[in-house]
């Protein structure tokens, strides 16, 4: 996963980098290093984020469901 794709996934999910760090139980500096490309995104994190994005894009927004 490239840093650009990592950032795109977080934008789609409406998550700041700190949220990813908290969910995964890693230091914020690790999640930031993925964002900046100074460390590679682990394959497991890549697959997890891509799965979440796929589900997010498939489902309708809650605003559509409420009306």
Secondary structure as GFF3:
##gff-version 3
##sequence-region A 1 67
A	DSSP	alpha_helix	3	13	.	.	.	ID=ss1
A	DSSP	alpha_helix	17	24	.	.	.	ID=ss2
A	DSSP	alpha_helix	28	36	.	.	.	ID=ss3
A	DSSP	alpha_helix	43	58	.	.	.	ID=ss4
A	DSSP	alpha_helix	62	66	.	.	.	ID=ss5
###
